[in-house]
């Protein structure tokens, strides 16, 4: 970039391009040996405004002292060769001063002290003398003086001196960077008076030739129309509020001011802005998404974020209601959608209520048709069709009662058979089949009567112990049925899965215990239940 500056200065010396005004703009915000000046680069934004106002502009950022001298030398040569009606110099960065002068420092300055100040920056009195060569008016805009800090060597103080010795015809304005940029823009409006700009811009002060009568650029200044047209073309190309407002700030009464205000109204009343003005909360956006979903438009989620899915749903809803398909909502549309969704919700609820009533009628009719719970076949048929029906609980209770009665009948029948045979083997067979039966105590007592206890047989004792372990588990009827069902699924045929552990069930239990490497007793243990449960869980993942 710095090589480019030197090439530019050579071109300026060999090819005159007189444009009626000459400007030098330097922004030094990053110093090698001093604090940086935040925002100094903002002055470079003045380049475009100066060029459109008819100025030939030389600009640079973060220049060394040598590079700044090259720029000043080139500008001076241009001024001497071609002349200029007006000169503007804008400097943003660090300034130092002594009792005899003031300097604008290059970024390479390193505590020069008074003796070497001329080698560390540009003398302001030299800059002002060069600027005074303008035919009509010259101005220096100095930014950042109040922000200068640091040590600059013996004999130098940071910042600008309270007063400068300003040549005739030169006006000097100083202040913070934002206000300098604002004031310099304002002075480029034809007819603007420098004294008014200084008075009306906060934190600016002026000295030297601050004319209260003569504008810097006369009314009707020739480049104004060109600048107006160019600024308007730029605003149209960008087509944003900021672009049109920037045009109006520069040309409040310009050729295209009315069109710019119309464009601003268009953008400010755009669908996006209208919806933004509603300031919808996250919950309100979720409500809108629910309403759209209720109306049959898929928002791809109800999260309170209006992404492509929601915008597409809005567009679809708008098209279905003969509205402009903007994908953005107005307040009236939000209310219209909410009303439609409320009516549709009521319709859905009515439809669901009618469906439930019809299902309830079918439920009751089938209950009556299957005997209203009078027999087992009817109960099972009802539960197959309505497992969660109105009478499902009652049906299951009755089935359990019937199954209990059937077990009791089988228990009694087995006991009667054992009584008819009246032998130890008969009673032991009963106990094997019905260890928790109604007549277990009588069977044990009769066995003792028929075969008085002697020294306990090890096998009999082991069987008795196993029976006691199973009894201590407190297995209910449904649990016994589940055990038999699992035995059957494992391939160990337990016979009827009715919860009655008969001889077939005992054999199946014994085979299962052998399968799991457990002691084969034919009686259920906690270890067997655990192994069967683990095997069941593994089967879900196989």
N, C-alpha and C positions, 0 to 999 in steps of 0.2 A: 504493500500500500504506500509506503514511504517513497519507494522508487517511482511510483506513479505520480506522486506530487512533484518530484523533480522534473519528470518528463512534461507534466502539465505546464510548469513554469517556462521551460524551454519553448514550448509551443506558443505560450503567451507572448514571448519575445519576438517570435518570427512571424506570427500570424495575428494581426490586430483584429479584434472582434468588438468594436465599440457598441455598447448597448445602452448607454445613457446613465448607467449606475454601476458602481464597483463595490463588492462586499467581500470581507475576509471573516471567516467563522472558524474558530479553533476551540475544541473541547478537550481539555486535559483532566481526566478523572482518575488516572492510575499512575501514581508517582513512585519512582524507585526508592526514594529516601524520605518520603513524607506521607502523611495520612492521605488516603484516597478521598476524592470529592464526589460523593454520591449524587447521581442525577445530572452531572455536568454534560453528559452526552445529549441531553434534551435540546441543547441549543442547535444541534445539527438538524433538528426538525425544521429550523427556519430556512434551510437551503431551498426547498421547493417554493416556499412563499416568496423568497427574494428573487428567484429566477423568474417566476410568473409575473412579478412586479417590474421586470425589465432589468434586473441587476445581473452582472456577470459575477459569479460566486466562486471563490477559492476557499476550500474548507479542509479541515484535517482533525484527526483525533489522536490524543496521546503522542504529541510530537516532542522531539528533543529540541533543545535550543537551536541547534544548527538547522534543523528542518523548519522551525518557525522563522528563522532569519531568511531562509530560502523563499518561503511563502511571502513574507513581507517585502523582500527584494523584488520578487516577480510582480507583486501587486503595485509596488511603487513604479517599476518600469512601465507597466501597463498604463498607470495613471499619467505619467509624464509623456508617454507616446501618444495616447489617444484621448486623454482628458476624460473627465466624468462629471456629470452634473451633480451627482450625489455619491457620497461614500458612507458605508456602514461597516464598522468593525465590531464583532461580537466575540468576547473572550470569556471562557469559563474555566476556572482552575485556581491555582494558588498565586497570590500576589504578595509581594514584600515591599517595604519602603524604608527609607531613611529620611533624615532632615532635608536631603537635597534631591530626592527623586523616588520613583516607584518602578517596579519591574513585574512582568508577567513571566512566571517560571516555566521552563521546559520540564518534562517529566524526568529528566536525568539530573536535575539540580541536586546538589549534595552539600548543604550548609555552606554556601559560598562565602558568606560574610560580605561586608561592604566592598572590600578591595577587589573581589572577583564577581560582583553582582552582574556586571555587563556580560560576563561569559556564561551566566546561568539562566538568562532570560532576556526578554525584549523590554527596552525602556519605554514606558508609557508616553513620555514627552516626545520621543522619536515617532511613535505611532500616531500621536495626535498631530504632530507637525506634518507628517505625510498625508493624513486624512484632510488636513486643512487645505490641501491642493484642490479639493472639489470646487466646481464652479459655483454651485448654489448652496449646498449644506452638507455637513459631515456630522456623524454621530458615533460615539463609542458606547457600547453596552457591556458592562463589566459584571460578571456573575460569580458568586461564590465568595465575595470578600468577607462576609460575616462568618464563613465556615472555615477559613484558613487557620490552621494550628500547626505547631511544631517549632523546632529550633532551626534557625537559618544562618547562624554564625554571628560574629561580632559586628555591631553597627547596623543590623537589619532587624526589623520587626515584621511579624506576620500581618497580612491583610493590606488594605489600602489606607493611605493617610487620610486624615479628616478632610483635607482640601487638596485639590490638584491645581497646578498652574495650567489653565486651559487656554489654547490659542483662540483668537477671534474667529468666529464662524463655526466653532466645533462645540457640540453639546455632548456632555458625558452623563450617562445614567448608570447607577449602580444598584445592586440588590441581589436577593437570592435567585437561584436558577429559575424556578417556575415563574416568578414575577418578571424576570428579564425576558423570558420567552414570550410571556403574555403581552408585555409592553411593546416588544419589537414587532410582534404580529399586528398589534393595534396601530402602530405608526405607519405601517405599510398600506393602510387604507387611505385612498386619496381624500384629501381634505382634513386628515387628522392632524391636530396641533400637538407638538411634543409636550408642552406645558400641561395640557389637559390630560394626556396619557399618564404623565408622572403623577399628577394630582389624583387621578382616579384609580390608580393601581397601587394596592397596598404594598408597603415595604420598599417602594422605589424612591430614590432621591436623585436630583439632577443638579448639575452645575455647568458653568460655561454658557454657551449660547442656547438657552431654553426659550425659544420664541413663543410668546403668547398669541401671536397674530398670524405668522406665516406657516402654512402647512408644509410638512416635509415632502409629500407628494401632492401636487395641486389637484383640485377637483377636476374631473374629466381627464385625468392622467391617461395618456394614450395606451399603455400596456394593460390598463384595467380591463378593457373589453376582452382582450386575448386571455388575460388571467381568469376572468369570469367564465369564459367559454371552456377553458381547460379545466377549471375547478368543477364546473358543472358536468363535463364529460367524465371526470374522475369519479364524481359522486354517483352518476348513473351507472358506471361500470361496477362500482362496489355495491350499490343499491342496499345500503344499510342506514339505520337511523343516525349512527355516528357520522357517516359520510355526508348526508344531507344537512345535518346540524353544523358540521364543520364548514360546509359551503355557506350557510346562512351567517355563521359567525364572521366569516371573511367578507361576505357580500350581502349584508342585511337588506340592501335595496338593489341588488344586482339584477341583471337581465332575466335571470331564471329563479328569482326569489319566490315568486308565487308558485311555480312548478315545484320548487324544493319543499315548500310548506305542504303542498298537495301530496307529495311523495311521503313526507313525514306522517301526515294524517293516514295515508294508506297503510304504512307499516305499523303505526300505532293502533290501528283498528284491524290489523290482520287477525285471522282466526287464532294464531298462536298467542298474540298479545291479549286478546279477549279472554282466552282460557286462563292465561297466566294471571290476569287481573282477578280471577275468581279466588286465587290463593287457596286452592283445594288442599285440605289436609290429607294425610295418608289414609285415615279411616274413610274420609269422603270419597277418595279414589277407589278404595276397596268396595264401597257401597255401589259406585257406578259400575264397577266390573261385575258385581253380583247382579245388578239390574240388567246389564247387557247379556249375561249368561242366562238369566231367567227368560229373556226375550229370544233366546236361541242363537246368540252371536258369541262365538268362542273367543275369549280374551287370552287364552293360553295361560291361565293362572289368575288367582285373585290375591295379588301381593301389594296393591297400592302403587305400582309402577306402571306408567303408561308407555309400554314398549310397542314394537311392531304388531304384536297380537292384539293389544287393546286398540291401537289406532285403526287397524283393519276392521275390528268389530264396530267401532264408532262409525267408520265410513259406511259399513254395511247397513247399520241401523239408520243412518241419515238417508241413504239411498232408498231404503224401504219406506221412509216417511216423507218422500219428496222434498228433502232438504239438501242444501249444498253439501256435497261430499268433501268436506274439508279435513276430516279426521280429528277436528278439535271442537270442543263443546262450548256453547254459550250457556248463560244461566237459565234461559228459557228452555233450552234443550235438556239440560240436566233435570229440570222439573218435569218436562214432558216425559222423559225416559223413566223417571221415578214413578210417575202416575201410571204409565203403561205396565211397568214391572209389578206395581202393587195389584193392578187388576188381574194380570196374568197369574200372580201368586195366588190370588183368591180363586181363580179358575182351577189352578192345579190342585189346590187344597180341596175344592169341591169334587174334582175328578177322583182324587185319592180317597175322599170320604165315600163316594159312590162305589169305588172299587172295593173298599173294605166292607161296606154294607153288603155288596153282592157276594164277596167271599164268605162273609159271616152267614148269609142265607144258605149258600152251598154247604158250608160246614154243618150247620144245624140239620139241613135236609139229609145229608149223608149219615149223620149220627142217628137220626130217626130211621133211615132206611136200613142200617146195619143192626137194628134192634135196640138202639139206645143203651148199649152196654150190657145187654142181657146175656150174651154168651162170649166165649173166648174168641171164636172165629170173627165175630162182628167187631170186637175190640181191636184185634190185630189188623183187620181190614181198614178200620177207621184211622189207626195210628200210621199205617203205611201211606195213606193219602193226606192226612193232616197231622204230621208229627208235632207241630206247634199249634194245633187247633184249640178251639174253645174248650173242648172236653178232653184234651190230651192228658192232663194231669189225672183227671178222674179215671180215664181209661187205663193208665199205667197202674194206679192204685188197685183197681179191680182185677187186673191181670195178676198183680202180685198176690192179691188175696186168693184168687183161683189157684195159682201155682202153689201157694202155701197149703191150701186145702188138699190139693192133689198129692203133695209131698207127705202130708199127714196121713192121707189114705194109704199111700204106698208103705209108709212107716208101719202103720197099724197092720197092713196085710202081711208084711215081713215078720212082724211080731207074732201074729196069729199062726203063721207057718212054723216059726220056731217053737211056739207053745205046743203045736200038734206033735212035732217030732220030740220035744222035751229031752234034748240031749245037749251035752256040752258043745259038740260040734255045731249043732243048730243055733245055739245061743251065741257062740263065737262068730258064726257067719253073720248073724244079725248085727253084732257089734261092729264087724268089719264094714258092713254096708251102711250102718246108721250109728256112727260113733257118737253123734250128738242127738240121737233119736229120743223120742218121748219115753221109751221103755228101757233105756240104757241101764238104769239102776236095777230094775227088775231082772234084766238079763244077767248082770254081774252077780246079783244075789242068788239066782237060780243055778248059775255055774258053780258057785261056792257050795251050794247045797248038794248038787250032784257029784261034785269032785272036790272034796274038802282040800284046802290048801296044804300042800306038803312043801318040801324044799323047792323053791322057785326054779323052774326050768329057765336056763339062760335065754333061750330063744323067746319063750313067753315073756320073760322080763323085758327083753329088748323091745318086743312088740308093744308091751304095755307102756314102756317109757316113750316110745315113738308116738303112741296114741296120745299120751299126756302132753307131749310137746305140741302136737297139732291142736289139741284141745285148748292149750294156753294161748294160741294165736287168736282165738275168738272169731273164726271165719264165719261171716254171714252167708246167707243163702246166695245173694247175687255175687259175692266174692268167689264162692265155690263154683258157680256157673262160669265165671270168667276164667278160673283156673282150668276147668275142663275144656273150655273153648280153646285156650292157648295150647293145651296138650294135644288137642285134635289138629290144630294148625301145624304143630311140630311133627305130626305123623305118628303120635302115640295114641292109638284109638282108646278113648275113655268110655266108650259106649254112649248112652244118652247123656246129653249135656243139660242135666236137670238140677245140678247142685247136690245130688245124693251120691256120695262116694261109695259106690258098690264095688264088687270084685273087679270089674273091668277098669274102674277108675283107679283102684289101688295098683293094678298091674301097670297102667299107664304112668302113674306117679313114680313107680319103682324104675321103669325104663328111663324116664326123664332124669331121675337121680343118677342112674348109671351114665347117661349121656353127659352130664355135667361133672362126672367124677365125684359125686357125693355118696354118702352112705345110703345104700338102697334099702329103705324100710317100708316103702309103700305109703308112708304118711308124710303130709306136707310139713316142711320146715321153713324157717325164715330164709335160710340160705337158698333153698329151691326157688322161693318167690323172687329173691333178688336176682338169681341167675336167669330166670324166665323173663323178668322185666328188662334186664340188660340185653338179652337176646332180642326182645321185641323192639327196643330202641335201635339196635344195630340194623334190624331189618328195614327201618325207615330210610337208611342211608345207603343200603346195598343196591 
